Amino acid sequence: MGTQTLPKDPFNIIITGVGGQGNVLASRVLANMLVHRGYDVTIGETFGASQRGGSVMSHIRVSARGAWSPQIPRGKADMVVSLEPVEAIRVMKDYGNEEVRILVNDRPIYPVGVIAGDLVLCRIVELPGDHARSPAPSRTCRGTSGSSTRPKRRSGSATPSWATSS
């Protein structure tokens, strides 16, 4: 198997998400594929409160020249794969740079307090250009108007409608 040239050596990949999304499995599958292609791969993982929907982050360092330390230095990610949009923002704050490539699942995982109805999640408003901001708390974050974002409670089956047969 011939090894292809990396765009940069080491090539730094971060896979991030919340507990239960398969972040650790995804990082190990990717690492195994890269090892089979002839690269040296080092993985470093942080779990936080991952069993309760907390942050999970895997650092994957790929090299054709040898093993590297498992921690990617701040501001040095080459690619970020995020299984949850808020985690993408959290990782980009510390590891992003002008050249980083990012792949994001835009479907959020809501915190337990939001699902239970104890907390209200603020809506992100799109602005012209590539910027986003959170609206003023008095309008959407206090739960006093119908414009706040909250997951809808379903009655009946826990199976999503797209997964059921007609």
C-alpha positions in Angstrom: 0.0 0.0 0.0 1.5 3.3 -1.1 1.4 6.2 1.4 -0.1 9.4 0.0 1.5 12.7 0.9 -0.1 14.5 3.9 -1.0 18.2 3.3 1.1 18.9 6.5 3.2 16.6 8.8 1.9 16.1 11.4 -1.7 16.5 10.3 -3.8 17.3 13.3 -7.4 16.1 13.5 -9.9 16.7 16.3 -13.1 14.7 16.6 -15.5 16.2 19.1 -19.0 15.6 20.4 -20.9 14.7 23.5 -21.1 11.4 25.4 -22.9 8.7 23.6 -22.4 9.9 20.0 -19.7 7.5 19.1 -16.8 9.9 19.2 -14.3 7.4 20.6 -15.3 4.8 18.1 -15.0 7.2 15.2 -11.5 8.3 16.3 -10.4 4.6 16.5 -11.9 3.7 13.2 -10.2 6.6 11.5 -6.9 5.9 13.2 -7.0 2.2 12.2 -7.7 3.2 8.5 -4.7 5.6 8.6 -2.4 3.0 10.1 -3.4 0.6 7.4 -2.4 3.3 4.8 1.1 3.4 6.4 0.9 6.4 8.6 2.0 6.7 12.3 -1.0 7.8 14.3 -1.2 9.0 17.9 -4.6 9.4 19.7 -5.2 11.5 22.8 -8.8 11.6 24.3 -10.6 13.7 26.9 -13.9 12.6 28.3 -15.3 15.1 30.8 -18.7 14.0 32.0 -19.2 11.9 28.8 -21.7 9.4 30.2 -24.0 12.3 31.0 -23.8 14.1 27.6 -20.6 16.0 28.5 -17.8 16.9 26.1 -15.7 14.3 24.5 -12.7 15.2 22.3 -10.2 13.0 20.5 -6.9 14.4 19.2 -5.5 12.4 16.3 -2.0 13.2 15.0 -1.1 11.7 11.7 2.5 11.6 10.4 4.6 9.9 7.8 7.8 10.7 9.9 7.0 9.1 13.3 4.9 9.4 16.4 4.0 12.7 18.0 2.7 13.6 21.4 -1.0 12.9 21.7 -2.0 16.5 22.5 -2.5 18.9 19.6 -1.2 22.4 20.5 -3.7 25.2 20.9 -4.5 26.9 17.6 -2.9 24.0 15.5 -5.8 21.9 14.4 -5.8 21.1 10.7 -9.3 19.5 10.7 -12.1 19.4 13.2 -15.0 16.9 12.9 -17.8 17.8 15.2 -20.7 15.5 16.0 -22.5 18.4 17.8 -22.6 22.1 16.8 -21.9 23.6 20.2 -18.9 21.4 20.6 -17.6 22.7 17.3 -17.6 26.2 18.7 -16.0 25.1 21.9 -13.1 23.3 20.0 -12.7 26.1 17.4 -12.2 28.7 20.2 -9.1 26.9 21.5 -7.8 24.9 18.5 -9.0 26.8 15.4 -7.0 28.9 13.0 -7.4 30.5 9.6 -6.6 27.4 7.7 -8.5 24.7 9.7 -11.1 22.7 7.8 -14.3 21.8 9.8 -17.1 19.3 9.3 -20.1 19.8 11.6 -23.2 17.8 12.3 -25.7 20.7 12.7 -28.2 18.7 14.8 -27.8 19.8 18.5 -27.9 17.5 21.5 -29.9 19.3 24.1 -28.8 19.3 27.7 -31.0 17.3 30.1 -32.3 20.5 31.8 -33.7 21.8 28.4 -35.3 18.4 27.6 -36.9 18.4 31.1 -38.2 21.9 30.6 -36.2 23.4 33.5 -34.0 25.5 31.2 -34.6 27.4 28.0 -32.1 27.3 25.2 -31.4 30.6 23.4 -31.8 30.7 19.7 -28.9 31.5 17.4 -29.7 34.2 14.9 -28.0 34.3 11.5 -26.6 37.6 10.5 -25.4 38.7 7.0 -22.0 37.2 6.3 -20.5 34.3 8.2 -21.3 35.6 11.7 -23.9 34.5 14.3 -25.0 36.0 17.6 -27.4 35.2 20.3 -30.4 37.5 20.5 -31.0 39.8 23.5 -31.9 37.7 26.6 -35.0 39.8 27.3 -36.5 38.7 24.0 -35.8 35.0 23.6 -33.8 33.5 26.5 -36.0 34.0 29.5 -38.9 31.9 28.2 -41.3 34.7 28.3 -42.2 34.6 24.7 -43.0 31.9 22.2 -39.7 32.7 20.3 -37.4 30.7 22.5 -36.0 27.4 21.2 -37.0 24.4 23.2 -37.3 20.8 22.0 -40.9 19.7 21.7 -42.1 16.9 23.9 -43.6 13.9 22.2 -46.2 11.7 23.5 -46.4 8.0 22.6 -43.5 6.1 21.0 -39.9 7.3 21.4 -39.2 6.1 17.9 -38.8 9.1 15.5 -41.4 9.3 12.7 -38.8 8.8 10.0 -37.8 5.4 11.5 -41.3 3.9 11.5 -42.8 2.0 8.6 -46.2 3.0 7.3 
